[in-house]
Amino acid sequence: MNGAGPRKPARLRPGDTVALVAPASPWENRSEMLRAVRGLEGWGLKVKPGAHVDDRDGYLAGRDEDRAADLNSAFADPEVSAVICLQGGYGSARLLPLLEREVIAANPKALCGYSDITSLHLAIEAWSDTITFYSNGASGVGSSDTSAFSKATMHRALFSDEPFGAIPADPEDAWIRTISGGVAHGRLTGGCLTLVQATLGTPIEIKTEGRILYLEDLDMHSYTMDSILTHLRNAGKLDGCAGIVVGQLKNVGWREDFASFMQDRSVEDVLEDLLGPLGVPCIYGLPIGHGKHHATVPHGAMATLDADAGTLSVDEVVTADP
């Protein structure tokens, strides 16, 4: 990382070219790819699909070598202004030894995607300290199931020349739970909880000191979330945070199928128990993650967390004139 703050990717304008890559799981139906292209074109963008974006290898979108080659080519290509991942799923971390970190560092571009794409956000943060976007992927832009709210926050991140401002509350449920009060300032880092944990002990291990950590995940028992948060705490990754934002925890918590001898605790029980005593501002409930509404997070940008008010606001313009 450089010492002067994050680098900013180029601001998009209609007519710009974006690369469409699939670093994780493949599409299930071809229409997902076709709709993704149509959605991005609807924003006035030209779409350049990766050479292997239609490849399939079980739960992976082709061989590791080919998925990595598409990413490397996208960052090296002077015609490409941003790199849009098709979707998450699984497989991005497998690419890290194959990515050309010098090429990625030399070509700061917006990377868009979430969930499994957490691995790439944290890699780019480690290699080049470039702001990226924890947002819907291209399949989300093209899907009728993705809310207008979600698409609008992603569009604002990529195209606006104004400070990004507040990460908006869920338009259908604005309730935000304050776990610990206070105000914090710092750069945003984080992503999907499971993928954040998976960086520990690796060359892209998440750096949380002085940062506002945002976390989200899905489909787990409360005790599994407890285990991951405990691991992060024991690894020293929670104590040094400026603040913590817990987004959506979809299908996390009380499960009817759980063994009767070990009844599940609620999500809020776990958050209160493990995050409350840290003494840093902490909130739960912003629409970040796998829910119906997913607000784009400018990963690496400077932000202010007001836990008493239940707000998280990005304080700077998150792109730069090309």
Summary of the structure (lengths in Angstrom):
residues: 322
radius of gyration: 18.6
end to end distance: 21.0
largest distance: 59.7
contacts: 1171
relative contact order: 0.16
helix: 31%
strand: 25%
